Amino acid sequence: MKTSLNLNWLEGMAFESEVNGHKIVLDAVESVGGKDRGPRPKPLMLLALAGCTGMDVVSILKKMRVELDDFSVEVEANLTEEHPKQYDEIKVIYKFWGKDLPLEKLGKAVNLSDERYCGVSAVYKKALNMSYEIQVNPEK
C-alpha cells in the first residue's frame, strides 16, 4: 500500500501539511528564520514512535482485559552533535498506573509492540540503538 502526503511552504521556515484530515504546521525558531508557529521535524519522529507503540500497548492490554488508571509513554533520545544531526539512541519508557497491575501482561504487551506491531520502531531499529523500560505506578 502506497502512502503519500504533501508539504506546502507557507513562508520563512514554515510549512503546512494535512495528515489524516488534520492540519499540521512545522516551523523553526526565530534564530534560524522561523516564527515558532509549530514543532520541528525531529521531535515529531519521537512523537510518532510514542504514539505508535502507545496505541499498540493500549489495544493489546484491552484485549488482555487489563484495566489501567493511567498510562504514558516517555521517549528519551540522544541527538548527535555533528551534521547531519540525528538520533543515535532512543529509550522508550512505559509508565503504567493502576491497582494490582499484572507485570507479566504489561511486559508482554510492550514486547509485542516492540517486536511485532509498531512499524515506527521497526524502521528506527534499523538505524539506531533502541531500548525500553517499564515503570509501574511511578511518581507523577
Buried (B, 14 or more C-beta within 10 A) or exposed (E): EEEEEEEEEBEBBBBBEEEEEEEBEBBBEEEEEBBEBBEBEEEBBBEBBBBBBBBBBBBBBEEEEBEBEEBBBBBEBEEEEEEEEBBEEBBBBBBBBBEEBBEEBBEBBBBBBBEEBBEBBBEBBEEBEBEBEBBEEEEE
